Amino acid sequence: MTKYFGKRYLSRGRLPKNRVRILNAILFGYMVDVRSSRALALACQNDIRFMWLMEGMNPPSHTLITTVITELNEDLRNIFHDVNARIAECETIDRDVLHIDGTKIEADANRYTFVWKKAVRKHRRKLFQKVTTCVPEINHILVAAGEKSVKEQQSYAASTLTRMVAKIAGIIAREGIVLVYGKGRRKTPQQRTYDKIKQYRDKLAEYEEHLAIIGEERGSYAKTDHDATFMRMKEDHMRNSQLKAGYNVQIGVSDGYILLIGAYQHRSDQRTFQPFLESYHSLYGVYPAYPVADAGYGGYDNYHYCLEKGMGLYQKYNTWEMERTRAYKNNPFNRINFPRDKKGNYICPQNRKLTYRYSKTSSYIKSPHEIKVYESVTCKRCKRKKRCTQSKDARKIAVNETLDDMRRTVRENLESPFGIELRIQRSIQVEGAFGVIKQDMAFRRFSRTELQGVRNELHLIAIGYNLKKFHNNKQRLLQ
């Protein structure tokens, strides 16, 4: 542990407290569910277990405990890796198998101070219209003073309005106009335009700041924790589907131990799959051969990513459960049940041929692929046309044959004896880990803010969970 702190002794003043001992107390505290800095500080004074870890050192204050955690930051991830490596020396952990799942945990943020991207964009569009309405007034003042006029635009930047304000301020200064404010004081036309544009500039700068904080991939943020995104939680106390500021927490478990944990701002599990596995690769140097996940993770992009990185397809897709039913398999109107002739054309239940017409590219899938469109010209008088629900136009079907092949591979993998065992273990291990963390460890809300602080807290939680698991296994063998 010493390598994470380095030499912290100064030539002057009193010697700082030993950071390694404090870290040992912190990790042990997370193992026995003593997590807050004040509770840890009190335990170091009164609890014989923590006092033994201090080795006679004066107990640290709660501010010093918080400082030690903050100083580590990214190093907590490496400490988490070192703890797992030490456990792997004593127990067998299969790193080729990674059971993945996610949950949403509430952030330490005010539930009612939120900013929505759609609302900001709507108000910004209205502000653009107000600025455009003021452009004739601005040009009247500029032309009268011998300045260049400005052009009307569809949108404006705060910097553009700043230049307008500067020009009008220069004209006011040259003409010796005194700015007046307060009741009963009459403003000049120049001052009225100046105050109006200045107000618009400040509001537009505020909107730009909001959009910069939200970014391209989010739709909201909390004012008291800019990294938190408003999501639907499983714990809905008001029972009105209220959105709360939170983080999407992902964990990867193997042989009962958490090998990877992370917090993400995306509400969808599917968008966290690739960055989560990239994080696994950066931590362990390899990709898991069998990343097992539920239907929230299956999709073309993630399947394409797994094949590209040499991983197996063991992630369910959204219709996987439905496709296993007898009704689905026996329904002749499902396109997946259509037979094909030697040329690859589909044959519908009425024995009508749907031939290949053209290909197109999907607009919502990032990975390169091809969607083929098959069409029949003899469907107009078909009596069973209404039951054919493959598309709005019953004569056409759009087929992503690459995705069909991927889904076929997923079905074969998950329905094999090895795949069945992986599915059983995923629901036991990952759901069990979340159950211990949320129920036994009573961790249902973050106590730190911002993404880095949240990730620090998660790594401490995972270290405490793994140490407790390792200790329980050891004690079980001794009995």
C-alpha positions as CSV (number, residue, x, y, z in Angstrom):
1,M,0.0,0.0,0.0
2,T,2.9,2.3,0.6
3,K,3.5,2.8,-3.2
4,Y,0.2,4.6,-3.5
5,F,1.1,7.3,-1.1
6,G,4.8,7.9,-1.7
7,K,7.0,9.9,0.7
8,R,4.8,12.4,2.6
9,Y,7.2,13.6,5.2
10,L,8.1,17.3,5.2
11,S,11.3,18.9,6.5
12,R,9.4,21.2,8.8
13,G,6.4,20.8,11.0
14,R,5.0,17.8,12.7
15,L,5.0,14.4,10.9
16,P,1.8,13.4,9.1
17,K,-0.1,10.4,10.2
18,N,0.6,7.1,8.5
19,R,-1.6,6.9,5.5
20,V,-1.2,3.1,5.1
21,R,-2.7,2.4,8.5
22,I,-5.6,4.8,7.9
23,L,-6.3,3.1,4.6
24,N,-6.2,-0.3,6.3
25,A,-8.8,1.0,8.7
26,I,-10.9,2.4,5.9
27,L,-10.9,-1.0,4.0
28,F,-11.7,-2.9,7.1
29,G,-14.5,-0.4,7.9
30,Y,-16.1,-1.1,4.5
31,M,-15.8,-4.8,5.2
32,V,-17.7,-4.6,8.4
33,D,-20.2,-1.9,7.1
34,V,-18.7,1.1,8.9
35,R,-18.5,3.5,6.0
36,S,-19.0,7.2,6.9
37,S,-15.9,9.2,7.8
38,R,-17.3,10.1,11.2
39,A,-18.2,6.5,12.0
40,L,-14.7,5.4,11.0
41,A,-13.1,8.1,13.1
42,L,-15.2,7.1,16.1
43,A,-14.4,3.4,15.6
44,C,-10.6,4.2,15.5
45,Q,-11.0,5.7,19.0
46,N,-13.3,3.0,20.6
47,D,-13.3,-0.2,18.6
48,I,-10.4,-2.6,19.5
49,R,-10.2,-4.0,16.0
50,F,-9.6,-0.6,14.5
51,M,-7.2,0.4,17.3
52,W,-5.2,-2.7,16.5
53,L,-5.0,-1.6,12.9
54,M,-3.8,1.8,14.0
55,E,-0.8,0.1,15.7
56,G,-0.7,2.7,18.5
57,M,-1.1,5.7,16.3
58,N,-3.4,8.5,17.4
59,P,-6.8,8.0,15.8
60,P,-7.3,10.1,12.6
61,S,-10.0,12.8,12.3
62,H,-13.0,12.3,10.0
63,T,-11.5,15.1,7.7
64,L,-8.2,13.2,7.4
65,I,-10.1,10.0,6.5
66,T,-11.9,11.9,3.7
67,T,-8.6,13.4,2.6
68,V,-6.9,10.0,2.3
69,I,-9.8,8.7,0.1
70,T,-9.6,11.9,-2.0
71,E,-5.8,11.6,-2.4
72,L,-6.1,8.1,-3.8
73,N,-8.8,8.7,-6.4
74,E,-7.8,6.6,-9.4
75,D,-5.4,4.6,-7.3
76,L,-8.4,3.0,-5.5
77,R,-9.0,1.1,-8.7
78,N,-5.5,-0.3,-8.6
79,I,-5.9,-1.2,-5.0
80,F,-9.1,-3.0,-5.9
81,H,-7.2,-4.9,-8.5
82,D,-4.4,-5.8,-6.0
83,V,-7.0,-7.1,-3.5
84,N,-8.5,-9.3,-6.2
85,A,-5.1,-10.5,-7.3
86,R,-4.3,-11.5,-3.7
87,I,-7.6,-13.3,-3.3
88,A,-7.0,-15.1,-6.7
89,E,-3.7,-16.5,-5.2
90,C,-5.8,-18.3,-2.5
91,E,-8.9,-19.2,-4.4
92,T,-9.8,-20.1,-7.9
93,I,-11.4,-17.3,-9.9
94,D,-12.2,-17.9,-13.5
95,R,-11.6,-14.6,-15.3
96,D,-12.8,-16.0,-18.6
97,V,-16.4,-15.9,-17.3
98,L,-17.9,-12.5,-16.4
99,H,-21.5,-12.3,-15.2
100,I,-22.7,-8.7,-15.9
101,D,-25.7,-6.8,-14.6
102,G,-26.5,-3.3,-13.6
103,T,-28.7,-1.3,-11.2
104,K,-29.5,2.4,-10.7
105,I,-28.4,4.0,-7.4
106,E,-29.5,7.4,-6.3
107,A,-27.0,10.2,-6.2
108,D,-26.3,12.5,-3.3
109,A,-28.1,15.3,-5.0
110,N,-31.3,17.4,-4.5
111,R,-34.2,15.6,-6.2
112,Y,-35.9,18.7,-7.4
113,T,-33.1,20.9,-8.8
114,F,-32.8,19.5,-12.3
115,V,-32.0,20.8,-15.8
116,W,-33.5,19.1,-18.9
117,K,-31.9,19.4,-22.3
118,K,-35.1,19.5,-24.2
119,A,-36.4,22.4,-22.1
120,V,-33.1,24.3,-22.4
121,R,-33.2,23.9,-26.2
122,K,-36.8,25.0,-26.4
123,H,-36.2,28.2,-24.4
124,R,-33.0,28.9,-26.4
125,R,-35.0,28.7,-29.7
126,K,-37.4,31.3,-28.2
127,L,-34.5,33.5,-27.2
128,F,-33.1,33.3,-30.7
129,Q,-36.5,34.7,-32.0
130,K,-36.3,37.5,-29.5
131,V,-32.8,38.5,-30.6
132,T,-33.9,38.4,-34.2
133,T,-36.8,40.7,-33.3
134,C,-34.3,43.2,-31.8
135,V,-31.9,43.2,-34.8
136,P,-33.7,46.1,-36.5
137,E,-33.4,48.2,-33.3
138,I,-29.7,47.4,-33.1
139,N,-29.1,48.2,-36.7
140,H,-30.9,51.6,-36.3
141,I,-28.6,52.6,-33.5
142,L,-25.5,51.3,-35.3
143,V,-26.2,52.9,-38.7
144,A,-27.0,56.2,-36.9
145,A,-23.6,56.1,-35.3
146,G,-21.8,55.2,-38.5
147,E,-21.2,51.6,-37.6
148,K,-21.8,48.4,-39.6
149,S,-25.1,46.8,-39.3
150,V,-25.6,43.2,-38.1
151,K,-27.4,40.4,-40.0
152,E,-30.3,38.3,-38.8
153,Q,-29.4,34.7,-38.1
154,Q,-31.2,31.4,-37.3
155,S,-29.2,31.0,-34.2
156,Y,-26.8,33.1,-32.1
157,A,-23.9,32.5,-29.8
158,A,-23.3,34.3,-26.5
159,S,-20.0,35.7,-28.0
160,T,-22.0,37.2,-30.9
161,L,-24.3,39.0,-28.5
162,T,-21.2,40.1,-26.5
163,R,-19.9,41.9,-29.5
164,M,-23.2,43.6,-30.1
165,V,-23.3,44.8,-26.5
166,A,-19.7,46.1,-26.8
167,K,-20.6,48.1,-29.9
168,I,-23.7,49.7,-28.3
169,A,-21.7,50.4,-25.1
170,G,-19.1,52.2,-27.2
171,I,-21.8,54.3,-28.9
172,I,-23.3,55.2,-25.5
173,A,-19.9,56.2,-24.2
174,R,-19.2,58.4,-27.3
175,E,-22.5,60.2,-27.2
176,G,-22.2,60.8,-23.5
177,I,-25.4,59.0,-22.6
178,V,-25.8,58.5,-18.8
179,L,-27.2,55.1,-17.9
180,V,-30.1,55.5,-15.4
181,Y,-32.0,52.9,-13.4
182,G,-34.8,53.0,-10.9
183,K,-38.4,54.1,-10.6
184,G,-39.3,57.4,-12.4
185,R,-36.1,57.5,-14.5
186,R,-36.6,57.6,-18.3
187,K,-34.2,55.5,-20.3
188,T,-32.9,56.4,-23.8
189,P,-33.6,54.1,-26.8
190,Q,-29.9,53.2,-26.8
191,Q,-30.0,52.2,-23.1
192,R,-33.2,50.2,-23.6
193,T,-31.7,48.2,-26.5
194,Y,-28.4,47.9,-24.6
195,D,-30.1,46.5,-21.4
196,K,-32.2,44.1,-23.5
197,I,-29.4,42.6,-25.5
198,K,-27.2,42.3,-22.4
199,Q,-30.0,40.4,-20.7
200,Y,-30.4,38.1,-23.7
201,R,-26.6,37.6,-23.7
202,D,-26.5,36.5,-20.1
203,K,-29.4,34.2,-20.5
204,L,-27.9,32.6,-23.7
205,A,-24.6,32.1,-21.9
206,E,-26.5,30.3,-19.1
207,Y,-28.2,28.0,-21.7
208,E,-24.8,27.3,-23.3
209,E,-23.4,26.4,-19.9
210,H,-26.3,24.0,-19.3
211,L,-25.9,22.3,-22.6
212,A,-22.1,22.0,-22.1
213,I,-22.6,20.3,-18.8
214,I,-25.3,17.9,-20.1
215,G,-23.2,16.9,-23.2
216,E,-24.3,15.1,-26.3
217,E,-25.2,11.7,-24.7
218,R,-27.4,12.8,-21.7
219,G,-30.8,14.5,-21.4
220,S,-30.5,16.0,-17.9
221,Y,-28.4,16.7,-15.0
222,A,-28.7,17.7,-11.3
223,K,-27.7,21.2,-10.2
224,T,-26.1,19.8,-7.0
225,D,-24.2,17.1,-8.8
226,H,-23.5,17.9,-12.4
227,D,-22.5,14.3,-13.2
228,A,-25.7,12.8,-12.0
229,T,-28.5,12.0,-14.6
230,F,-32.1,11.8,-13.8
231,M,-33.3,8.2,-14.1
232,R,-36.1,5.9,-12.9
233,M,-35.2,4.0,-9.8
234,K,-36.5,0.6,-8.7
235,E,-37.2,2.1,-5.3
236,D,-40.1,4.4,-6.1
237,H,-41.3,5.8,-2.7
238,M,-44.0,8.1,-4.1
239,R,-45.2,5.4,-6.5
240,N,-45.5,7.9,-9.3
241,S,-42.5,6.9,-11.5
242,Q,-40.6,10.0,-10.2
243,L,-37.2,10.5,-11.8
244,K,-34.3,10.9,-9.5
245,A,-30.7,11.9,-9.9
246,G,-28.6,8.8,-10.0
247,Y,-25.9,6.7,-11.7
248,N,-26.1,3.4,-13.6
249,V,-23.9,1.0,-11.6
250,Q,-22.5,-2.0,-13.5
251,I,-20.8,-5.0,-11.9
252,G,-19.0,-8.0,-13.2
253,V,-18.9,-11.1,-11.0
254,S,-17.1,-14.4,-11.3
255,D,-17.0,-17.2,-8.8
256,G,-18.9,-14.9,-6.3
257,Y,-16.3,-12.1,-6.4
258,I,-16.7,-8.7,-8.0
259,L,-14.0,-8.4,-10.6
260,L,-15.2,-5.1,-12.0
261,I,-17.5,-2.3,-10.9
262,G,-18.2,1.1,-12.5
263,A,-20.7,4.0,-12.5
264,Y,-22.1,5.4,-15.8
265,Q,-24.3,8.3,-16.8
266,H,-26.2,6.4,-19.4
267,R,-29.7,5.2,-18.4
268,S,-29.5,2.3,-20.8
269,D,-27.5,-0.8,-19.9
270,Q,-26.8,-1.5,-23.6
271,R,-24.7,1.7,-23.9
272,T,-22.6,0.8,-20.9
273,F,-21.6,-2.7,-22.2
274,Q,-18.7,-1.7,-24.4
275,P,-17.1,0.9,-22.0
276,F,-17.5,-1.6,-19.1
277,L,-15.6,-4.3,-21.0
278,E,-13.0,-1.9,-22.1
279,S,-12.5,-1.0,-18.4
280,Y,-12.1,-4.8,-17.7
281,H,-9.5,-5.0,-20.4
282,S,-7.5,-2.0,-19.1
283,L,-7.6,-3.5,-15.6
284,Y,-6.7,-7.2,-16.4
285,G,-5.2,-6.9,-19.8
286,V,-7.6,-9.4,-21.4
287,Y,-11.3,-9.6,-22.5
288,P,-13.5,-12.2,-20.8
289,A,-14.2,-15.1,-23.2
290,Y,-17.7,-15.5,-21.9
291,P,-19.4,-12.2,-20.9
292,V,-22.9,-13.3,-19.8
293,A,-25.6,-10.6,-19.6
294,D,-29.4,-10.4,-19.7
295,A,-31.7,-9.0,-22.4
296,G,-30.8,-5.3,-21.6
297,Y,-27.4,-5.8,-23.2
298,G,-28.1,-7.8,-26.4
299,G,-28.0,-5.8,-29.7
300,Y,-26.3,-5.6,-33.0
301,D,-23.6,-3.1,-31.8
302,N,-22.7,-5.2,-28.7
303,Y,-22.7,-8.4,-30.7
304,H,-20.5,-6.9,-33.3
305,Y,-18.1,-5.6,-30.6
306,C,-17.9,-9.0,-28.9
307,L,-17.0,-10.7,-32.2
308,E,-14.5,-8.0,-33.0
309,K,-12.7,-8.6,-29.6
310,G,-12.9,-12.4,-29.7
311,M,-15.6,-12.8,-27.0
312,G,-18.5,-15.2,-27.1
313,L,-22.1,-14.2,-27.7
314,Y,-23.8,-15.0,-24.4
315,Q,-26.1,-11.9,-24.1
316,K,-29.8,-12.3,-24.4
317,Y,-31.7,-10.0,-26.8
318,N,-35.1,-8.4,-26.2
319,T,-37.2,-11.1,-27.9
320,W,-35.2,-14.1,-26.6
321,E,-37.7,-15.2,-24.1
322,M,-40.6,-14.8,-26.5
323,E,-38.9,-16.8,-29.2
324,R,-38.6,-19.8,-26.9
325,T,-42.4,-20.1,-26.6
326,R,-44.3,-22.7,-28.5
327,A,-46.7,-20.1,-29.9
328,Y,-43.9,-18.1,-31.4
329,K,-42.2,-21.1,-32.9
330,N,-45.5,-22.4,-34.5
331,N,-46.7,-19.0,-35.8
332,P,-46.3,-19.2,-39.6
333,F,-46.6,-15.4,-40.0
334,N,-43.3,-14.7,-38.1
335,R,-40.8,-13.8,-40.7
336,I,-38.2,-15.9,-38.9
337,N,-40.4,-19.0,-39.7
338,F,-40.7,-18.2,-43.4
339,P,-39.0,-20.9,-45.6
340,R,-36.5,-19.8,-48.3
341,D,-36.0,-21.1,-51.8
342,K,-32.6,-21.9,-53.4
343,K,-32.1,-18.3,-54.5
344,G,-32.7,-17.0,-50.9
345,N,-36.1,-15.5,-51.5
346,Y,-38.7,-15.8,-48.6
347,I,-41.9,-17.8,-49.1
348,C,-44.9,-16.5,-47.1
349,P,-47.7,-18.9,-45.6
350,Q,-49.8,-18.2,-48.7
351,N,-46.9,-19.5,-50.9
352,R,-46.2,-16.0,-52.3
353,K,-42.6,-15.2,-53.1
354,L,-40.9,-12.1,-51.5
355,T,-37.9,-11.4,-53.7
356,Y,-34.8,-9.2,-52.9
357,R,-35.2,-5.6,-54.1
358,Y,-32.6,-3.3,-52.5
359,S,-30.5,-2.7,-49.5
360,K,-30.4,0.1,-47.0
361,T,-28.4,1.3,-43.9
362,S,-30.1,1.6,-40.5
363,S,-29.9,5.0,-38.9
364,Y,-29.9,3.9,-35.3
365,I,-27.2,1.2,-35.3
366,K,-23.6,2.5,-35.1
367,S,-21.7,-0.6,-36.5
368,P,-21.5,-1.1,-40.3
369,H,-24.2,-3.5,-41.6
370,E,-26.7,-4.0,-44.4
371,I,-30.5,-4.4,-44.2
372,K,-32.0,-6.1,-47.2
373,V,-35.6,-5.4,-48.3
374,Y,-37.7,-8.2,-49.8
375,E,-40.9,-7.4,-51.6
376,S,-43.9,-9.2,-53.1
377,V,-46.1,-7.7,-55.8
378,T,-49.0,-10.2,-55.3
379,C,-50.1,-9.3,-51.7
380,K,-52.9,-6.8,-52.6
381,R,-55.7,-9.4,-52.9
382,C,-54.4,-11.8,-50.2
383,K,-57.1,-12.6,-47.6
384,R,-54.5,-13.1,-44.8
385,K,-52.7,-9.8,-45.4
386,K,-53.9,-8.3,-42.1
387,R,-52.2,-11.1,-40.1
388,C,-48.8,-10.3,-41.8
389,T,-47.3,-7.9,-39.3
390,Q,-43.7,-7.8,-40.6
391,S,-44.0,-4.1,-41.5
392,K,-46.5,-1.3,-42.1
393,D,-46.5,-2.2,-45.8
394,A,-47.5,-5.9,-45.8
395,R,-45.7,-6.4,-49.2
396,K,-42.3,-5.7,-47.8
397,I,-40.0,-7.1,-45.1
398,A,-36.7,-5.6,-44.0
399,V,-34.1,-8.2,-42.9
400,N,-30.8,-7.7,-41.1
401,E,-29.4,-11.1,-42.0
402,T,-26.1,-10.5,-40.1
403,L,-28.2,-9.8,-36.9
404,D,-30.2,-12.9,-37.6
405,D,-27.0,-15.0,-37.7
406,M,-25.8,-13.4,-34.5
407,R,-29.1,-14.2,-32.7
408,R,-29.0,-17.7,-34.0
409,T,-25.5,-18.1,-32.5
410,V,-26.8,-16.6,-29.2
411,R,-29.7,-19.1,-29.1
412,E,-27.3,-22.0,-29.7
413,N,-24.9,-20.7,-27.0
414,L,-27.5,-20.0,-24.3
415,E,-29.4,-23.2,-24.9
416,S,-26.3,-25.5,-24.8
417,P,-25.5,-27.2,-21.4
418,F,-22.7,-24.8,-20.8
419,G,-24.9,-21.8,-21.7
420,I,-27.6,-23.0,-19.4
421,E,-25.1,-23.3,-16.5
422,L,-23.9,-19.7,-17.3
423,R,-27.4,-18.4,-17.2
424,I,-28.1,-20.0,-13.9
425,Q,-24.9,-18.7,-12.4
426,R,-25.5,-15.2,-13.7
427,S,-28.8,-14.8,-11.9
428,I,-27.3,-16.4,-8.7
429,Q,-24.1,-14.5,-8.6
430,V,-24.9,-11.0,-9.9
431,E,-28.3,-10.7,-8.3
432,G,-26.9,-12.1,-5.1
433,A,-24.1,-9.5,-5.1
434,F,-26.5,-6.7,-5.6
435,G,-28.7,-8.1,-2.8
436,V,-25.8,-8.1,-0.4
437,I,-24.7,-4.6,-1.3
438,K,-28.2,-3.0,-1.2
439,Q,-29.8,-5.0,1.6
440,D,-27.1,-6.4,3.9
441,M,-24.7,-3.5,3.5
442,A,-27.6,-1.0,3.3
443,F,-26.0,0.8,0.4
444,R,-28.9,2.5,-1.5
445,R,-27.6,6.0,-2.0
446,F,-24.2,7.5,-2.7
447,S,-22.6,9.7,0.0
448,R,-20.1,11.3,-2.4
449,T,-20.7,13.5,-5.4
450,E,-19.3,13.7,-9.0
451,L,-18.3,10.8,-11.1
452,Q,-14.9,10.4,-9.6
453,G,-16.2,10.4,-6.0
454,V,-18.9,8.0,-6.9
455,R,-16.4,5.6,-8.5
456,N,-14.1,5.9,-5.4
457,E,-17.1,4.9,-3.2
458,L,-18.0,1.9,-5.5
459,H,-14.4,0.6,-5.5
460,L,-14.4,0.8,-1.7
461,I,-17.8,-1.0,-1.6
462,A,-16.5,-3.7,-3.9
463,I,-13.3,-4.2,-1.9
464,G,-15.3,-4.5,1.3
465,Y,-17.6,-7.0,-0.4
466,N,-14.8,-9.2,-1.7
467,L,-12.9,-9.1,1.6
468,K,-16.1,-10.2,3.5
469,K,-16.7,-12.9,0.9
470,F,-13.1,-14.2,1.2
471,H,-13.2,-14.1,5.0
472,N,-16.6,-16.0,5.1
473,N,-15.2,-18.7,2.7
474,K,-12.1,-19.1,4.8
475,Q,-14.1,-19.4,8.0
476,R,-16.4,-22.0,6.4
477,L,-13.5,-24.2,5.5
478,L,-12.2,-24.1,9.0
479,Q,-15.5,-25.3,10.5
